[in-house]
Each structure stands twice: as C-alpha cells, then as structure tokens.
Amino acid sequence: MTRVAILGTDTAAAQIGCEFALGGCSVLWTGDGEGAEQRVEEALRLAATHGFADPPELERARSLMARGEATISSVERLTLILDARSVPPAERAEALGQIAARHPEALVACTALQPSATELGEAAGTGERTLAMRYGDPPLLSPVVELQAARDTPGRLVDRISQLLRALGKRPLVLRREVPGLVSGRLELALLRESAWLLERGVIDPEALDELVRSSLARRWSFAGPVEAAALGGTDELADLSPAVPPERPSGLETLGSQADPESAAALRERRDQGLAAALRAERAALPRRAAGGG
C-alpha cells in the first residue's frame, strides 16, 4: 500500500490528499485544523460534481484517510511526506525532519516556493530525498505537477514520484535544475508584472486585459506553447517586438489580488472550475483509470 502523509489543512492540501486517496493511496493527515473535515468533503464533492469519482469511489477514499500524529507514528512505512502548508521555513523544516526521521525511506516534498528544495532538505536533514512539487490551481482539476529535485536527490527518486503521479492521472514535468520560484511561478509572475504595469498606466481596462489573455494569448498557447509560437512567428517578429517593450517594474503588483468582491470571485471560480474540469474530462476520456495505491 502506498502511504502518503499530508501536512496541511487548507483547500489545496485537501484536494491533493483527496486525489491520492481517490487513486487508492492511504492518506494520513497531521493535525485537524479548523474546518479541515469540511474542506476534505468539499474536495471530494468537487471530484464528484465534475465526474471524476462515483459514490463507491468516494466512500473508498474516505476509508483510506486518517488523521493524527499518532497514526503517522504507528504506520510501518510512508512512501511520501508532503508539506502543503503556508508556514515559516524553519517550522516547515522542523516538522518534516521529525516525521522523516521515523520514516527513512519516505520521499520528502513541499508545495511552497520557499525555501528551495535544497535549502529545505539541508534544514530538515533530508537532502538526499527532498523535492519541490508545484500543483496548478485548483490541484484536483489541473493535470500538470512541476517537480524539482534538491541538489543531492538522485534521479531514481524523482522517477518514483513521477510514476506515482502518473498513476493518479497527473502529468509530472521534471525541471533540469533548481531555479527560485520554479518555472511556472516565474512565468506567472512575469505576466502579472506586465499586467500591473499596463493597468497602472491606464493602457487597458482589467476586463479587456483578461479577455485579451484568455481569448488570444492563452487560446493560442493552448495549442502551441510560447516557445513553439515564437518559432512560428519567426525572428523578424521577435526583432521588432523586443526593442519596443523595455523591461520596467510596476509599483502596484499586489493590487491585482484585490480586484474582485467575494460574490464575483465565487462566480469566477465556478466558471473556471467548470472549464478546467471539461478540459480534463476530454483529456482522460480515452485513458483507463489506474489505481496508484494498490499492493
């Protein structure tokens, strides 16, 4: 049985843990946290609503999940220890180090962008089996998981977690070297910085900017990524574009996170999730379901 310990009780952690359980893994949660059970049920409901789990699968997933430090201490062997919390690096390293010491064969992973996998592994004493994992948002409806090994983590351990994720229906992408923010974080921040610059100067309205990205750039990149699209555009187009757009840093990047009121945000989240789920169902339609946690 594949056993996964999840440190964290927020929405993302709940979805990640539930996905492992739906894949047949035994999931052990450290601590409860306020509203933790509700968020787990919300994650299972999300999977059911969008057609990724039927009632028997939901019940089986519930039966595979347990809580409490005592439970983690009593299990014979963990496969993966995953920290999905938003806590200071020192607190994260201490908690991971304590659990990892009792499970010397377990891989140790973290979804936070800081510290780096190497820094976390050194602080927790798990350098040779540590990696960073970055999910899309929301995790249950995002197929890609970015993986970045610590400096001393051998490739065979990254292959092991990649195989586990593929068994869950994920598409792991392994980075060739460490970089702050991982690749997805850097690309996301680059686009947000430019968006903030344009909005600060009144170049475009927020609604029009979202529509341009959603219906032009993102639509095109969904069929040909930015590197492929640049190749299609040719060197002449890039030569014209580069000097026309000098790099400048916006002053109000943080304001982008406070644009929508709660009611609008809920409607937007529902629309986004429906679209992501439809795309994911289409991708998985021809693929057989596989259990990750058996035997």
CORWOTA-V993266 format. One record per residue. RES is the residue in one small letter. SS is DSSP state (hx for helix, st for strand, lp for the rest). D_CENTER is the distance of its C-alpha to the mean C-alpha in whole Angstrom. Layout:
# CORWOTA-V993266
RES&SS&D_CENTER  RES&SS&D_CENTER
This chain:
# CORWOTA-V993266
m&lp&24  t&lp&20  r&st&19  v&st&16  a&st&16  i&st&14  l&st&14  g&lp&14  t&lp&15  d&lp&13  t&hx&12  a&hx&8  a&hx&9  a&hx&12  q&hx&10  i&hx&8  g&hx&12  c&hx&14  e&hx&12  f&hx&13  a&hx&16  l&hx&17  g&lp&17  g&lp&20  c&lp&18  s&st&20  v&st&17  l&st&19  w&st&18  t&st&19  g&lp&21  d&lp&21  g&lp&21  e&lp&22  g&lp&21  a&hx&19  e&hx&21  q&hx&20  r&hx&17  v&hx&17  e&hx&19  e&hx&17  a&hx&14  l&hx&17  r&hx&19  l&hx&16  a&hx&16  a&hx&20  t&hx&20  h&lp&19  g&lp&20  f&lp&18  a&lp&20  d&lp&24  p&hx&26  p&hx&26  e&hx&23  l&hx&22  e&hx&25  r&hx&24  a&hx&20  r&hx&22  s&hx&24  l&lp&22  m&st&20  a&st&22  r&st&22  g&lp&24  e&hx&24  a&hx&27  t&hx&26  i&hx&23  s&hx&27  s&hx&29  v&lp&26  e&lp&28  r&lp&25  l&lp&21  t&lp&19  l&st&16  i&st&15  l&st&12  d&st&12  a&lp&9  r&lp&12  s&lp&13  v&lp&17  p&lp&19  p&hx&18  a&hx&22  e&hx&21  r&hx&18  a&hx&20  e&hx&22  a&hx&21  l&hx&19  g&hx&22  q&hx&24  i&hx&22  a&hx&22  a&hx&25  r&hx&26  h&lp&24  p&lp&25  e&lp&23  a&lp&20  l&st&17  v&st&15  a&st&12  c&st&10  t&lp&7  a&lp&9  l&lp&11  q&lp&14  p&lp&16  s&lp&15  a&hx&15  t&hx&19  e&hx&20  l&hx&18  g&hx&19  e&hx&23  a&hx&23  a&hx&22  g&lp&24  t&lp&21  g&hx&21  e&hx&22  r&hx&19  t&st&16  l&st&13  a&st&10  m&st&7  r&st&4  y&st&1  g&lp&4  d&lp&6  p&lp&8  p&hx&5  l&hx&9  l&hx&10  s&lp&8  p&lp&9  v&st&8  v&st&6  e&st&7  l&st&10  q&st&12  a&st&15  a&lp&18  r&lp&21  d&lp&23  t&lp&20  p&lp&22  g&hx&21  r&hx&21  l&hx&19  v&hx&16  d&hx&18  r&hx&18  i&hx&14  s&hx&14  q&hx&16  l&hx&15  l&hx&12  r&hx&14  a&hx&16  l&lp&14  g&lp&14  k&lp&11  r&st&11  p&st&10  l&st&12  v&st&13  l&lp&14  r&lp&18  r&lp&18  e&lp&17  v&lp&17  p&lp&16  g&lp&13  l&hx&11  v&hx&12  s&hx&10  g&hx&11  r&hx&14  l&hx&15  e&hx&13  l&hx&16  a&hx&18  l&hx&19  l&hx&18  r&hx&21  e&hx&23  s&hx&23  a&hx&24  w&hx&27  l&hx&28  l&hx&28  e&hx&30  r&lp&32  g&lp&33  v&lp&32  i&lp&30  d&lp&30  p&hx&26  e&hx&26  a&hx&28  l&hx&25  d&hx&22  e&hx&25  l&hx&25  v&hx&22  r&hx&21  s&hx&24  s&hx&25  l&hx&22  a&hx&19  r&hx&22  r&hx&23  w&hx&20  s&lp&19  f&lp&22  a&lp&22  g&lp&20  p&hx&21  v&hx&22  e&hx&24  a&hx&25  a&hx&27  a&hx&29  l&hx&30  g&hx&31  g&hx&33  t&hx&34  d&hx&36  e&hx&34  l&hx&32  a&hx&35  d&hx&36  l&hx&32  s&hx&32  p&hx&35  a&hx&35  v&lp&31  p&lp&32  p&lp&29  e&lp&29  r&lp&27  p&lp&27  s&lp&28  g&lp&26  l&hx&22  e&hx&21  t&hx&23  l&hx&21  g&hx&19  s&hx&22  q&lp&23  a&lp&23  d&lp&25  p&hx&23  e&hx&25  s&hx&24  a&hx&20  a&hx&20  a&hx&22  l&hx&20  r&hx&17  e&hx&19  r&hx&19  r&hx&16  d&hx&15  q&hx&18  g&hx&18  l&hx&14  a&hx&16  a&hx&19  a&hx&17  l&hx&15  r&hx&18  a&hx&20  e&hx&18  r&hx&19  a&lp&22  a&lp&24  l&lp&22  p&lp&23  r&lp&21  r&lp&21  a&lp&20  a&lp&18  g&lp&20  g&lp&24  g&lp&26
